[in-house]
Amino acid sequence: MNTVVLVKPYTVSDGRVVLTLQEEAEGGYVVTSLLVPQLITEGDTVKEAFDNARDPLAALAASRRKLIKKRAVLSSAYRRLP
């Protein structure tokens, strides 16, 4: 099994979101994102920490899509006002 030891935060990007991985002194890893400040998750391993970030990112993306649709509907209705 490979062991990852992080001296400083490690930043990765998949082209859509930038994630920062930080090793915790008490063990485990924390994943955050400056571009998605609502995202804070952790895991015992690097893989688990990144896997745990997937669900909140998907939920945030779905929420933002709904908000964009709602704004489009409201904007369209506003333009039709006399």
Buried (B, 14 or more C-beta within 10 A) or exposed (E): EEEEEEEEEBEEEEEEBBBBBBBEEEEBBBBBBEEBEEBEBBBEBBEBBBEBBEEBBEEBEEEEEEEEEEEEEEEEEEEEEE
